[in-house]
Amino acid sequence: MLILGIALCGHPTARAQIDPIKRELIQLGYSQPIQGKAPLSGYAFYYLNVPQFRYTNVTLRLAVAPVYLDTEVGLSQALGPNTDLGIGLSGGGFADSYAEIRQGDFVEEESFLGHGGGGSFSIYHRFNPAGRIPLSGVLRSDAHYVTYADEDDTAPGFVLPEEGMTFRLRAGLRWGGREPLIRPDVAMELSAWYEGQYRTWSGSYGFAGDRAVQSDSHLFWARALLSYTLPKLKHHFNVSLTLGTSVSADRFSAYRLGGILPLTSEFPLTLPGYYFQEISARRFVLAGGSYSVPLDEKKRWAVVAEIATAGVDYITGLSQPGRWHAGTGAGVVYRSPSDSWQLIVSYGYGIDALRNDRRGAHSVGFLLQFDLDQAKVPLFEPGENPIRSRGLQRFFLQL
């Protein structure tokens, strides 16, 4: 089973304002459980944001993965002096795939592929144009068509959901924000959101109709986040609190918690040591934090520790004993002298993750970021080998 990540995958254009900063990034991430079998989880994508693209009021945002494209054209002041318009298009393979994970087991016989695409319209309004910290609102609508196909191990008697269109409406209010980086030096955010999902397809699927797709689902969530780097010591910390609830959530609209990958969605619900999206919840609260300390005088190497805990109410059919989950981890961070690239290699322990009817799970992973706009030296010195992109894992599986 392939898990594809693209820049802010899922709803990458649903940002509270058009990004005014020029960016050109390559992002790679991968997580591997040490015990148990899980869906392959990783991403590889090229991210480009170009303000004043051909015209002074046009911004182009582009995210390209091996088999997926997501793009948005932002028109500054299109609807007033403080109101921007975004027009987006996205689509490709595998991004709508579904992996069934039940009580710590990856159920391949009930997992399947999903492919699709669609378009979106977004309105971004800045409420305090003179404020140092932006207070912004977003109103976004999109239409997304999806079709499903059997995976190699999908059971012959398992009936797939019907293909069809999903219409989404999202509204949010955000004070501050977080850049699309694996570890921003400074970030602060308070935000609250609503999203309604309306499907032209619904009804039962699976084995003899043992699970259902809701015709409409409604999600409500909020996030508080603070990330900061001490200027002289270069100690870095990050703390966050996210909570959400829902009405009529199903397997496709549930909140999914787990893993360490920070750029698979705009609101990643990470739990170290767990499989990617292992926990499916209709309601949750998630708190986490990390702290890193430099190891050398030039502040290129650092060691980082992190912890996260979550309380959840599971969706029907995917519950397990206990409602609280916790994970912890540690890793090593390296930043190049020019800050053109950085690498994080980490270990995670899922304290409450179920594996073979016992608690506890281990995983390892890495995150790699190239900032092509900052690069002033070769990305690799002579003799070094580039890290292999996990975004091509769909092709590797065929070898």
C-alpha positions as CSV (number, residue, x, y, z in Angstrom):
1,M,0.0,0.0,0.0
2,L,1.4,3.4,-1.0
3,I,1.1,6.5,1.1
4,L,1.9,9.5,-1.1
5,G,2.8,12.8,0.5
6,I,2.9,16.1,-1.3
7,A,3.3,19.6,0.0
8,L,0.7,20.0,2.7
9,C,-1.1,17.0,1.2
10,G,-4.8,16.6,1.6
11,H,-5.7,20.3,1.5
12,P,-2.5,22.0,0.5
13,T,-4.2,25.1,-0.8
14,A,-6.3,25.7,2.3
15,R,-3.9,28.2,3.8
16,A,-5.1,31.4,5.5
17,Q,-3.3,33.7,3.1
18,I,-1.3,33.6,-0.1
19,D,2.3,32.9,0.7
20,P,4.4,36.1,0.0
21,I,7.8,34.4,0.3
22,K,9.6,32.9,-2.7
23,R,10.4,29.2,-1.9
24,E,11.9,26.3,-3.9
25,L,12.2,23.2,-1.8
26,I,12.7,19.4,-2.2
27,Q,11.2,17.5,0.7
28,L,11.6,13.8,1.5
29,G,10.4,11.8,4.4
30,Y,10.1,8.1,5.4
31,S,9.1,6.1,8.4
32,Q,9.7,2.4,8.9
33,P,8.3,0.2,11.8
34,I,10.8,-2.1,13.4
35,Q,8.2,-4.7,14.3
36,G,4.9,-5.4,12.6
37,K,3.8,-4.8,9.0
38,A,2.5,-1.4,8.1
39,P,1.6,0.5,4.9
40,L,4.7,2.1,3.3
41,S,4.7,5.7,4.6
42,G,6.8,8.4,3.0
43,Y,6.8,11.4,0.7
44,A,8.9,13.0,-2.0
45,F,7.9,16.2,-3.6
46,Y,9.2,19.4,-5.2
47,Y,7.6,22.6,-3.8
48,L,7.7,26.0,-5.6
49,N,6.1,29.3,-4.5
50,V,6.7,32.3,-6.8
51,P,5.2,35.7,-5.9
52,Q,4.8,38.2,-8.7
53,F,4.6,35.4,-11.2
54,R,4.4,37.2,-14.6
55,Y,2.2,39.9,-12.9
56,T,2.8,41.8,-9.6
57,N,-0.5,40.5,-8.1
58,V,-0.1,36.8,-9.1
59,T,1.5,34.1,-7.0
60,L,2.1,30.5,-8.3
61,R,2.3,27.7,-5.8
62,L,3.2,24.3,-7.2
63,A,3.7,20.9,-5.5
64,V,4.9,18.0,-7.6
65,A,5.2,14.4,-6.4
66,P,6.1,11.5,-8.7
67,V,2.5,10.7,-9.6
68,Y,0.6,13.7,-8.2
69,L,0.3,17.4,-8.9
70,D,-1.2,20.1,-6.7
71,T,-1.1,23.8,-7.8
72,E,-2.8,27.1,-7.0
73,V,-2.7,30.5,-8.7
74,G,-3.2,33.3,-6.1
75,L,-4.6,36.7,-7.2
76,S,-3.7,39.3,-4.6
77,Q,-6.5,41.9,-3.9
78,A,-8.7,40.3,-6.4
79,L,-11.8,40.9,-4.2
80,G,-10.7,44.0,-2.3
81,P,-7.6,45.6,-0.8
82,N,-7.3,42.9,1.9
83,T,-9.0,39.9,0.2
84,D,-7.2,37.5,-2.2
85,L,-8.5,34.8,-4.4
86,G,-7.0,31.3,-5.1
87,I,-7.8,29.0,-7.9
88,G,-6.4,25.5,-7.5
89,L,-6.1,22.2,-9.4
90,S,-4.9,18.9,-8.1
91,G,-4.9,15.2,-9.1
92,G,-3.0,12.0,-9.7
93,G,-2.5,8.5,-8.5
94,F,-2.6,6.8,-5.1
95,A,-3.3,9.9,-2.9
96,D,-6.9,8.6,-2.2
97,S,-5.8,5.1,-1.2
98,Y,-7.1,3.7,2.0
99,A,-5.2,1.5,4.5
100,E,-7.3,-0.4,7.1
101,I,-5.4,-0.5,10.4
102,R,-7.3,-2.3,13.2
103,Q,-6.0,-2.7,16.7
104,G,-2.4,-2.4,15.5
105,D,-2.8,-4.7,12.5
106,F,-2.5,-3.6,8.9
107,V,-5.4,-5.5,7.3
108,E,-4.2,-5.7,3.6
109,E,-7.3,-7.7,2.6
110,E,-9.5,-4.7,3.4
111,S,-7.2,-2.0,2.0
112,F,-7.4,-0.6,-1.6
113,L,-6.1,2.0,-4.0
114,G,-7.7,5.4,-4.7
115,H,-7.0,7.9,-7.5
116,G,-8.6,11.2,-8.3
117,G,-8.5,14.9,-8.8
118,G,-10.4,18.1,-8.8
119,G,-10.4,21.9,-8.5
120,S,-10.9,24.5,-5.8
121,F,-11.7,28.2,-5.2
122,S,-10.4,29.9,-2.0
123,I,-10.9,33.4,-0.5
124,Y,-8.2,34.7,1.8
125,H,-9.0,37.8,3.9
126,R,-6.5,39.7,6.1
127,F,-8.4,41.3,9.1
128,N,-5.4,43.3,10.4
129,P,-3.3,44.4,7.5
130,A,-1.1,46.6,9.8
131,G,-0.7,43.9,12.4
132,R,2.7,42.3,13.0
133,I,1.1,38.8,13.4
134,P,-1.5,38.2,10.6
135,L,-5.1,37.5,11.6
136,S,-6.6,35.9,8.5
137,G,-9.7,34.0,7.4
138,V,-10.2,31.4,4.7
139,L,-13.3,30.3,2.9
140,R,-12.6,27.4,0.5
141,S,-14.7,25.2,-1.7
142,D,-13.5,22.3,-3.8
143,A,-14.8,19.4,-5.8
144,H,-12.8,16.1,-5.9
145,Y,-13.6,13.0,-8.0
146,V,-12.2,9.7,-6.8
147,T,-12.2,6.2,-8.1
148,Y,-11.0,3.0,-6.3
149,A,-9.2,-0.1,-7.4
150,D,-8.1,-3.4,-5.8
151,E,-4.6,-3.6,-4.3
152,D,-2.7,-6.8,-5.0
153,D,-3.7,-8.2,-1.6
154,T,-7.3,-7.0,-1.5
155,A,-9.6,-9.9,-0.8
156,P,-11.7,-11.1,-3.8
157,G,-14.9,-10.8,-1.8
158,F,-14.3,-7.3,-0.6
159,V,-16.6,-4.8,-2.4
160,L,-15.0,-1.4,-3.0
161,P,-16.8,1.9,-2.3
162,E,-18.5,3.5,-5.3
163,E,-16.6,6.1,-7.3
164,G,-17.9,9.6,-7.2
165,M,-17.5,13.2,-6.3
166,T,-16.9,14.8,-2.9
167,F,-17.6,18.5,-2.4
168,R,-15.9,20.2,0.5
169,L,-16.5,23.5,2.2
170,R,-13.9,24.8,4.7
171,A,-14.0,27.9,6.8
172,G,-11.3,29.0,9.2
173,L,-9.8,31.7,11.3
174,R,-6.0,31.8,11.9
175,W,-3.8,34.1,13.9
176,G,-0.2,33.6,12.9
177,G,0.9,30.5,11.0
178,R,3.5,27.9,10.2
179,E,5.8,27.8,7.2
180,P,5.8,24.6,5.0
181,L,9.2,23.4,6.4
182,I,10.1,20.3,8.4
183,R,11.3,22.5,11.3
184,P,10.6,26.2,11.1
185,D,12.9,28.3,13.4
186,V,10.0,30.5,14.5
187,A,6.2,29.8,14.3
188,M,3.1,30.7,16.2
189,E,-0.5,29.9,15.5
190,L,-3.9,30.0,17.1
191,S,-6.6,28.7,14.7
192,A,-10.1,27.3,14.5
193,W,-11.7,25.4,11.6
194,Y,-14.8,23.8,10.2
195,E,-15.1,21.5,7.2
196,G,-18.2,20.0,5.6
197,Q,-17.8,17.0,3.2
198,Y,-20.7,16.2,0.9
199,R,-20.6,13.1,-1.3
200,T,-22.5,12.0,-4.4
201,W,-21.7,8.4,-3.4
202,S,-22.6,6.8,-0.1
203,G,-23.9,3.5,1.3
204,S,-22.3,0.3,2.3
205,Y,-19.2,-1.6,1.1
206,G,-16.7,-4.2,2.3
207,F,-17.8,-7.7,3.2
208,A,-21.6,-8.0,2.8
209,G,-21.9,-4.3,3.5
210,D,-20.3,-4.4,6.9
211,R,-19.2,-0.7,6.7
212,A,-20.7,2.5,5.4
213,V,-19.8,5.7,3.7
214,Q,-21.8,8.7,5.0
215,S,-23.4,11.1,2.5
216,D,-22.1,14.0,4.6
217,S,-19.6,14.6,7.4
218,H,-18.8,17.6,9.4
219,L,-15.4,18.3,11.2
220,F,-14.5,21.0,13.7
221,W,-11.0,21.4,15.0
222,A,-8.6,24.0,16.6
223,R,-4.8,24.2,17.0
224,A,-2.4,26.2,19.2
225,L,1.3,26.0,18.2
226,L,4.5,27.7,19.3
227,S,7.9,27.1,17.8
228,Y,11.0,29.1,18.6
229,T,14.8,29.0,18.4
230,L,16.9,30.8,21.0
231,P,19.1,33.3,19.0
232,K,22.4,32.7,20.7
233,L,22.2,29.2,22.2
234,K,20.3,27.9,19.1
235,H,18.2,25.7,21.4
236,H,14.9,25.0,19.6
237,F,11.5,24.0,21.1
238,N,8.1,23.3,19.7
239,V,4.8,22.8,21.5
240,S,1.4,22.2,20.1
241,L,-2.2,21.4,21.2
242,T,-4.8,20.2,18.6
243,L,-8.3,19.0,19.3
244,G,-11.2,18.1,17.1
245,T,-14.7,16.6,17.0
246,S,-17.0,15.5,14.2
247,V,-20.5,14.7,13.2
248,S,-21.2,11.6,11.0
249,A,-17.6,10.7,10.6
250,D,-16.7,7.5,8.7
251,R,-13.4,5.9,7.7
252,F,-12.8,8.5,4.9
253,S,-13.5,11.6,7.1
254,A,-12.2,10.4,10.5
255,Y,-9.2,12.1,12.1
256,R,-6.2,9.8,11.7
257,L,-3.4,10.0,14.2
258,G,0.1,8.4,14.1
259,G,3.6,8.5,12.6
260,I,6.2,11.2,12.4
261,L,5.8,12.8,8.9
262,P,5.1,16.5,9.3
263,L,4.2,17.5,5.8
264,T,1.6,14.9,4.8
265,S,-1.2,17.4,5.7
266,E,-1.7,21.0,6.8
267,F,-2.5,19.7,10.3
268,P,-0.4,16.6,10.9
269,L,-1.5,14.5,13.9
270,T,1.8,12.8,14.7
271,L,2.5,10.2,17.3
272,P,6.1,8.8,17.5
273,G,6.4,5.1,17.2
274,Y,3.0,4.5,15.7
275,Y,2.1,3.6,12.1
276,F,1.2,6.4,9.9
277,Q,-2.5,7.2,10.4
278,E,-2.8,4.2,12.7
279,I,-5.6,5.6,15.0
280,S,-9.0,6.6,13.5
281,A,-11.0,8.9,15.7
282,R,-14.2,10.8,15.6
283,R,-13.0,13.0,18.5
284,F,-9.6,13.6,19.9
285,V,-7.2,15.9,21.8
286,L,-3.5,15.7,20.9
287,A,-0.6,17.5,22.8
288,G,3.0,17.3,21.9
289,G,6.4,19.0,22.1
290,S,10.1,18.7,21.2
291,Y,13.3,20.2,22.3
292,S,16.7,20.2,20.6
293,V,20.2,21.2,21.8
294,P,23.3,21.8,19.6
295,L,26.2,19.4,19.9
296,D,29.0,21.4,18.3
297,E,30.3,24.9,18.4
298,K,29.1,25.8,14.9
299,K,25.6,24.6,15.7
300,R,25.4,22.2,12.7
301,W,24.6,19.1,14.7
302,A,21.9,18.8,17.3
303,V,20.1,16.2,19.3
304,V,16.3,16.4,19.7
305,A,13.8,14.7,22.0
306,E,10.0,14.7,21.5
307,I,6.9,13.4,23.2
308,A,3.2,13.4,22.3
309,T,0.0,12.1,23.9
310,A,-3.6,11.8,22.7
311,G,-7.0,11.0,24.0
312,V,-9.4,9.7,21.4
313,D,-13.0,8.4,20.8
314,Y,-12.7,5.9,18.0
315,I,-15.0,5.7,15.0
316,T,-17.3,2.6,14.7
317,G,-15.4,-0.5,13.7
318,L,-11.9,0.7,14.6
319,S,-12.0,0.9,18.4
320,Q,-9.4,-0.8,20.7
321,P,-8.9,-1.1,24.4
322,G,-7.9,2.2,26.0
323,R,-8.5,5.7,24.9
324,W,-5.1,7.2,25.6
325,H,-2.1,6.9,23.4
326,A,1.4,8.2,24.0
327,G,4.7,8.2,22.1
328,T,8.2,9.5,22.5
329,G,11.3,9.7,20.4
330,A,14.8,11.1,19.9
331,G,16.9,12.0,16.9
332,V,19.9,13.7,15.4
333,V,19.6,16.9,13.3
334,Y,22.2,18.2,10.8
335,R,22.1,21.5,9.0
336,S,24.6,22.3,6.2
337,P,26.9,25.3,6.6
338,S,24.8,27.3,4.0
339,D,21.5,26.2,5.5
340,S,20.7,24.9,2.0
341,W,19.7,21.4,3.4
342,Q,19.0,19.7,6.7
343,L,18.5,16.1,7.7
344,I,16.7,14.6,10.8
345,V,17.2,10.9,11.6
346,S,14.9,9.7,14.4
347,Y,13.8,6.8,16.5
348,G,10.2,6.6,18.0
349,Y,8.6,4.5,20.6
350,G,4.8,4.1,20.7
351,I,4.2,3.5,24.4
352,D,0.6,2.4,24.0
353,A,0.6,1.1,20.4
354,L,-0.9,-2.4,20.1
355,R,1.4,-5.1,18.6
356,N,0.4,-8.7,18.8
357,D,-1.9,-8.0,21.8
358,R,0.9,-6.2,23.7
359,R,1.7,-2.5,24.2
360,G,4.8,-0.9,22.7
361,A,6.1,-0.3,19.2
362,H,9.4,0.9,17.7
363,S,10.1,2.8,14.5
364,V,12.8,4.7,12.7
365,G,12.6,7.4,10.1
366,F,14.3,10.4,8.4
367,L,13.3,13.8,7.1
368,L,15.3,15.6,4.5
369,Q,14.8,19.1,3.1
370,F,16.7,20.9,0.3
371,D,16.2,24.6,0.1
372,L,17.2,25.3,-3.6
373,D,16.7,29.0,-3.2
374,Q,19.3,29.1,-0.4
375,A,21.7,26.7,-2.0
376,K,25.1,28.3,-2.7
377,V,27.2,25.1,-2.6
378,P,26.7,21.7,-4.3
379,L,24.0,19.7,-2.6
380,F,26.4,16.7,-2.4
381,E,30.2,16.8,-2.0
382,P,32.2,14.6,-4.4
383,G,31.9,11.0,-3.4
384,E,28.6,11.3,-1.5
385,N,25.5,9.4,-2.6
386,P,22.1,11.1,-2.6
387,I,19.4,9.5,-0.4
388,R,17.0,7.4,-2.4
389,S,13.6,9.0,-2.9
390,R,10.8,7.0,-1.2
391,G,8.4,8.9,-3.4
392,L,9.2,6.4,-6.1
393,Q,8.3,3.4,-3.8
394,R,5.3,2.5,-6.0
395,F,7.8,1.7,-8.8
396,F,10.3,-0.1,-6.4
397,L,7.5,-2.4,-5.3
398,Q,7.3,-3.7,-8.8
399,L,11.0,-4.7,-8.9
